[in-house]
Amino acid sequence: MNWPADFIWGVSTSSYQIEGAVALGGRKPSIWDTRCRTAGKVANGDTGDIACDHYHRYPEDIRLMKELGVEAYRFSVAWPRVLPLGKGAANEAGLAFYDRLIDGLLEAGIEPWLCLYHWDLPQALEDLGGWTNRDIAGWFADYTTLVAHRYGDRVKRFATINEPSVFTLFGYAMDWGAPGIIDRSAHLRAIHHVNLAHGAAVDALRAGVTNAFVGAIHNRQRIVPQSDSEADKAATRTLDAFWNNAFPEPQLLGSYPAAIAEAVAPYVEAGDMARICRPCDFFGLNHYGPIFAKADPASLWGFAWGSAPDDAPKSDIGWPIYPDMFRDELIDLSRRYRLPIYVTENGCGGRADKGNELDDQHRIKYLGAYTAAMHQAMAAGADVRGYFVWSLLDNFEWGSGYGNRFGLVFVDFTTGKRTPKASARWYADLIAGR
Ligand code: IFM
């Protein structure tokens, strides 16, 4: 496969999943620290307290990236590290950590792609209502301004919010993520306030950073009814609205999808849609595989995750593998939003207990099939400019704790030792060979 000379190859991570050091350098708790301390919410009682200890080991991680030959590294800033209470006084020690990281990346010739929010909301803001409080748009704008002024001389690539549909749905409708509330009004308010925060952050980045390149990151995937029943098809349409369209549609086209517009309307004030729909420079796509949906009258919105057909190819953690759907998603996205697309996450989950984690041929097969599908999409006209593997390192996989591993690099969580897997060599060869 020939790739354009300026195509960007990278890797992605996020703050809570790798940094550790949750109580060091002035950082205060996030909603994920709280969730990890709530019995039964995270497999095995795992926490992000130490995670990959990236806070201390970041120079080694930069070296690993250099060996891979990646040109770009997408990471997130932990809001509670730089603004421990979410607003008010900034924390110099926390800000200095990202200075060191960014400077190290630039010295290694790796471009930093900074994501402002990857789910670790300061607990102090949650205590004020978190995403259900409309004031959060202003708090997020102030946080963004702080980040923009501090790093904007060296960082130009910014994403506002990672996978808004995932953390709002899991956090406010299903109790699969923090803060673990199940409530329709809370869910709808969170959706609208996340959208307002995105718009405010785009404006703050434009104001604070010369030549900022700004977008948001959405997890989009095909939602497939588990059966031909009308009930499963209706559930699929509702999940599609919440999962795929509740954020890109208002952010990029200025309106909520019809399936949820009426429900969100009570929270929308005059001028809001213009505040949300601000010009973006790129579409960040996170994609893994399709979701099979089914009706579930007992759930908040009448849908639930169903099962993929028995003969569907699946990863070791059970996620269905359909590269053709990735190709089609890229083509559709490119046509609908007319923005350059960067695949900001794609990867394959494995389990240490399968015994194939260092010689991870399953991951190589997955990444090979998905990059080939991306190539086909580009040949069909999709404007895809870059691809980031999720993830550089095995890390804290939210409710699954450390059991599910997505890294190109194996992490021994008792010692912190990093060992590149076969997939790391495969990715390095792909990058070198283009
Ligand atoms: O680990 C997550 C990441 O935080 C968001 N996107 C999906 C990944 C794999 O589940």
Boltz pocket constraint, residues with backbone or C-beta under 6 A from the ligand:
constraints:
  - pocket:
      binder: B
      contacts: [[A, 14], [A, 17], [A, 163], [A, 286], [A, 345], [A, 390], [A, 396], [A, 397], [A, 398], [A, 406]]
      max_distance: 6.0
